[in-house]
Amino acid sequence: MTKKKTVAAPERRRVFTAEFKLEMVRQFAARRAQGVSQAQIARELDLSVPMLQSWVGTLARQPDRLVPDVFPGQGRLPSDQEELRRLQRELHRLQQENSFLKAAAAYFAKESR
């Protein structure tokens, strides 16, 4: 008799909204102020300690940003970084066009002699 191997379905990665993360950080801070351990808070919120610490640290490093910019999520960058990346792409494209036009001008200048 042959044994069949069962392949467990991969767990779906949980996705949290920026508002949810902000609320969890607020609850975390309130419970820590009461003297509750990080591990206990994480269990109560059904999250991992490193995840909560990451969210707290992210918010602490950028307290003046709007919530969507602090936790952009899903591969999105904060708005200022998004704009910087767009401008860098545009600069690269324009530099390539300029380089091409210089080469074309040099070629036609050589041909016209």
N, C-alpha and C positions, 0 to 999 in steps of 0.2 A: 504494500500500500504506500502510495506517495503522499508526502505531506505538502500541502499547498502553503505557500508563504502568503501571509496577508500583509498587504501594504497599507499602512495607515495613511489616511488622507492628510495632506499637509495642513497645519493650522493656519487659518487666515489671520493675517496681521491686523491687530485692532487699530482703528483710526479714531483719533480724538480731535474734536474741533478746538479752535483757539479759546472759545468761551468756556468749554469744559475744562481745559488745562488751567485757565485762570481761576476758575472756581475751585479746582482741586488744590491749587497753590494756596488760595485763601483758607480753605479748610485745614490744610496742612499747617499753616502758620498759626491758626487759632488753636489747634490741638497741641502743637508744640508749646505754645504759651501756657497751656494747662499742665505741661510736664509729661505728656504722653510720648512714648518712644517712637522713633521713626518707623520701626518695623511694625509696631501695633497700628499706627496710622495707615501705613501702606496696606496692611491686611484689611482694615476697615473699609478702605476705598477701593479694594480689589486692584491694586497697582503694585508695581515693584518699587523698592526703595530707590534704586538708581534712577528710575524714570522720574519719580517725584523730585529727587535731588537735581536732576537735569533741568526740569521745568522751573524749579525755584531759582537755580543758578542763572538760567536764561533770563528770567524776569528781573533778577537782581542786577544783572549786567546792563539791562536796557530799560530802566524804570520809566523813562520819559516817552517811550514809543507807544503808539497805539497798539491795541491787542492783536489785530491781524498782522502787524509787522513784527511783533515779538514772536509769535508762533505762526509763521506763514504756512508751514506744512505742505505735504504732497509735492515736494521738490521745488516749491516756489521760493523765491528769495524776497527779502524785505524790499519795499518799493524803491529805496535809494540804491540798493545793490542791483536791482532789476534795471533801473535806468542807466547805471554805470555800465552794465554788461551790454545793453542795447547800443550805447554810445561807442563802446569799444568795437563792437561788430561793424558799426557804420564807419568808424575811423579806418578799420582794416580794409573795408571795401573801397573806400575813397583812395587809400594809399595804393591799392592794386590798380585802380583805374588810372591814377596819376602816373604810376610806373609804366603802364601799358602805353599811355599817350606820349610819354617821353621817348619810349623806344620807337613808336611809330613815327614821331617827328624826326628822330635821328635817322631812321631808315629813309624817309622821303627826302630829307635834306641831302643825304648821300646820293640818292638816285637822281636828283635834279642837277647835279654838277656835271 
